[in-house]
């Protein structure tokens, strides 16, 4: 998140534009963006809703015994869509702000209700979502599915049965909610495993896509 806030002012700049604006050293500290200094982009916004979705998945499963991480996190992403002024075309959202229940603490943070260059693919995929948990019907190879899955490694690492394969799979499937099941598959999964606190156990299939992952990131 710190890196996102640092890079927000130059997200769409070329190297030449950055040097022209900030001098030969480039960007070395926070600069104004989105009406403030140290403001994050949609990448951090969606990362937070990913974390919320995973936590809600765990709570729902513990209390009710029925839950899916793709379905619950998809619902969290629809709440993010509402913070951007959008809404799904089809009736798929559950709870507030879709008509009943509580919206949760994260949705009530007013600072998130602002547009910080939301990705077109994310917005269009969520608007067109027909059923919670289904992968998007597109073949996008953009990075919008990768940039938000860092919480997966932290989430899976806290589970006693955690494996790198599980983190890889969850990262891949959550990214596919907006960026289809085919694009940047390895990158999506690897970000979910490559965290300092990432899963330590490689049992139960510690490989994915024919590639062996390290036990932990150093």
C-alpha positions as CSV (number, residue, x, y, z in Angstrom):
1,X,0.0,0.0,0.0
2,X,2.9,2.3,0.7
3,X,4.3,1.7,-2.7
4,X,1.0,2.2,-4.3
5,X,0.6,5.6,-2.6
6,X,4.2,6.5,-3.6
7,X,3.5,5.6,-7.3
8,X,0.0,7.0,-7.6
9,X,1.1,10.4,-9.0
10,X,3.0,8.8,-11.8
11,X,0.9,5.7,-12.5
12,X,0.3,6.7,-16.1
13,X,3.5,8.6,-16.8
14,X,6.4,7.6,-19.0
15,X,10.0,7.7,-17.6
16,X,10.6,10.9,-19.5
17,X,7.5,12.6,-18.0
18,X,8.6,11.5,-14.5
19,X,12.1,12.9,-14.9
20,X,10.7,16.1,-16.4
21,X,8.4,16.6,-13.4
22,X,10.6,15.5,-10.5
23,X,14.1,15.9,-11.8
24,X,17.0,13.4,-12.4
25,X,16.3,11.5,-9.2
26,X,12.7,10.9,-10.1
27,X,10.0,10.4,-7.6
28,X,11.6,10.1,-4.1
29,X,8.7,11.0,-1.8
30,X,4.9,11.3,-1.7
31,X,3.5,13.7,-4.2
32,X,0.0,15.1,-4.8
33,X,-2.5,12.7,-6.4
34,X,-6.3,12.4,-6.3
35,X,-6.7,15.5,-4.2
36,X,-4.2,14.7,-1.5
37,X,-0.7,13.5,-0.7
38,X,-0.1,9.8,-0.1
39,X,-3.4,8.7,-1.7
40,X,-3.7,5.2,-2.9
41,X,-5.1,3.9,-6.2
42,X,-7.8,1.4,-7.0
43,X,-5.1,-1.3,-6.5
44,X,-5.1,-0.8,-2.8
45,X,-8.9,-0.3,-2.7
46,X,-9.5,-3.7,-4.3
47,X,-6.7,-5.3,-2.1
48,X,-8.7,-4.3,1.0
49,X,-11.9,-5.7,-0.4
50,X,-10.1,-9.0,-1.2
51,X,-9.0,-9.2,2.4
52,X,-12.5,-8.4,3.6
53,X,-13.9,-11.1,1.3
54,X,-11.6,-13.8,2.6
55,X,-12.3,-12.9,6.2
56,X,-16.1,-12.9,5.6
57,X,-15.7,-16.3,3.8
58,X,-13.9,-17.7,6.9
59,X,-16.5,-16.2,9.3
60,X,-19.5,-17.4,7.3
61,X,-18.0,-20.9,7.0
62,X,-17.3,-21.1,10.7
63,X,-20.8,-19.9,11.7
64,X,-22.9,-21.6,9.0
65,X,-20.8,-24.4,7.6
66,X,-21.4,-23.3,4.0
67,X,-19.2,-20.7,2.2
68,X,-17.0,-20.3,-0.9
69,X,-14.1,-17.9,-1.1
70,X,-15.0,-17.0,-4.7
71,X,-18.6,-16.2,-4.0
72,X,-18.1,-14.2,-0.8
73,X,-15.1,-12.3,-2.3
74,X,-17.1,-11.6,-5.4
75,X,-19.7,-10.0,-3.2
76,X,-17.0,-7.9,-1.6
77,X,-15.9,-6.7,-5.0
78,X,-19.5,-5.7,-5.8
79,X,-19.4,-3.5,-2.7
80,X,-16.2,-2.0,-4.1
81,X,-18.0,-1.4,-7.3
82,X,-20.6,0.6,-5.4
83,X,-17.9,2.8,-3.9
84,X,-17.0,3.7,-7.5
85,X,-20.5,4.7,-8.3
86,X,-21.3,1.5,-10.2
87,X,-23.7,-1.3,-9.7
88,X,-24.2,-4.8,-11.3
89,X,-26.7,-5.1,-14.2
90,X,-28.0,-8.4,-12.8
91,X,-29.4,-9.0,-9.3
92,X,-26.4,-10.8,-7.8
93,X,-25.4,-8.8,-4.6
94,X,-26.2,-10.1,-1.2
95,X,-26.7,-7.8,1.9
96,X,-26.1,-4.1,2.0
97,X,-25.7,-2.1,-0.1
98,X,-27.9,-4.4,-2.1
99,X,-31.0,-4.2,0.0
100,X,-30.6,-6.0,3.3
101,X,-28.2,-6.7,6.1
102,X,-25.1,-4.7,7.2
103,X,-22.6,-3.3,4.7
104,X,-19.6,-3.9,7.0
105,X,-16.9,-1.6,8.4
106,X,-14.9,-1.4,5.2
107,X,-17.7,-0.2,3.0
108,X,-18.5,2.5,5.5
109,X,-15.1,4.1,5.1
110,X,-16.0,7.2,3.1
111,X,-12.5,7.7,1.8
112,X,-13.0,4.6,-0.3
113,X,-16.0,6.1,-2.0
114,X,-13.9,7.9,-4.6
115,X,-12.6,7.0,-8.0
116,X,-8.8,6.6,-8.2
117,X,-8.5,5.4,-11.8
118,X,-10.5,2.1,-11.4
119,X,-9.6,-0.4,-14.1
120,X,-12.1,-0.7,-17.0
121,X,-11.9,-4.5,-17.0
122,X,-12.6,-4.8,-13.3
123,X,-15.6,-2.4,-13.6
124,X,-17.1,-4.0,-16.7
125,X,-16.7,-7.5,-15.4
126,X,-18.3,-6.7,-12.1
127,X,-21.1,-4.9,-13.8
128,X,-21.8,-7.9,-16.0
129,X,-21.5,-10.5,-13.2
130,X,-24.4,-12.9,-13.4
131,X,-23.6,-15.2,-10.4
132,X,-21.4,-14.8,-7.4
133,X,-18.1,-16.7,-7.8
134,X,-18.3,-17.3,-11.6
135,X,-15.2,-16.2,-13.6
136,X,-15.5,-13.2,-15.8
137,X,-16.4,-13.9,-19.5
138,X,-13.4,-12.2,-21.0
139,X,-9.8,-13.0,-22.0
140,X,-8.1,-10.0,-20.5
141,X,-4.4,-10.4,-19.8
142,X,-4.2,-7.1,-17.9
143,X,-2.6,-6.9,-14.4
144,X,-5.9,-5.9,-12.7
145,X,-6.4,-9.4,-11.4
146,X,-2.9,-9.7,-10.1
147,X,-2.5,-6.4,-8.2
148,X,-5.1,-7.3,-5.5
149,X,-4.4,-10.9,-4.5
150,X,-1.6,-10.2,-1.9
151,X,-3.9,-10.9,1.0
152,X,-4.3,-14.5,-0.1
153,X,-0.8,-15.5,1.1
154,X,-1.5,-13.9,4.5
155,X,-4.9,-15.6,4.8
156,X,-3.8,-19.1,3.8
157,X,-0.7,-18.9,6.0
158,X,-2.8,-18.6,9.1
159,X,-4.6,-21.9,8.4
160,X,-3.0,-25.0,9.9
161,X,-3.5,-27.0,6.7
162,X,-2.0,-24.3,4.5
163,X,-0.2,-25.3,1.3
164,X,1.4,-23.3,-1.4
165,X,-0.9,-25.0,-3.9
166,X,-3.9,-23.7,-2.0
167,X,-2.6,-20.1,-2.1
168,X,-1.8,-20.4,-5.8
169,X,-5.3,-21.7,-6.5
170,X,-7.1,-19.1,-4.5
171,X,-5.1,-16.3,-6.0
172,X,-5.8,-17.5,-9.5
173,X,-9.5,-18.0,-8.9
174,X,-10.1,-14.6,-7.2
175,X,-8.3,-12.9,-10.1
176,X,-10.5,-14.7,-12.6
177,X,-13.6,-13.0,-11.1
178,X,-12.7,-10.0,-13.2
179,X,-10.0,-11.1,-15.6
180,X,-11.3,-14.4,-16.9
181,X,-9.8,-17.9,-16.3
182,X,-6.9,-17.7,-18.8
183,X,-4.8,-14.6,-18.6
184,X,-1.7,-14.3,-16.5
185,X,-2.5,-17.4,-14.6
186,X,1.0,-18.0,-13.2
187,X,1.4,-14.4,-12.1
188,X,-1.9,-14.4,-10.3
189,X,-1.1,-17.5,-8.4
190,X,2.5,-16.7,-7.6
191,X,1.6,-13.3,-6.0
192,X,-0.7,-15.2,-3.6
193,X,2.3,-17.4,-2.5
194,X,5.2,-14.9,-2.6
195,X,4.8,-13.1,0.7
196,X,7.1,-13.1,3.8
197,X,4.3,-14.6,5.8
198,X,3.2,-17.0,3.0
199,X,2.3,-20.6,3.5
200,X,5.0,-22.8,4.9
201,X,3.6,-26.2,4.1
202,X,4.2,-27.7,0.6
203,X,2.2,-30.9,1.3
204,X,-0.9,-31.6,-0.7
205,X,0.5,-30.5,-4.0
206,X,3.1,-27.8,-3.7
207,X,3.3,-27.3,-7.4
208,X,1.1,-25.5,-9.9
209,X,1.4,-25.2,-13.6
210,X,4.4,-27.6,-13.5
211,X,6.4,-25.2,-11.4
212,X,7.7,-25.8,-7.9
213,X,7.4,-22.9,-5.5
214,X,9.8,-22.0,-2.8
215,X,8.8,-22.7,0.8
216,X,8.9,-19.1,1.8
217,X,10.0,-15.8,0.3
218,X,13.3,-14.5,1.6
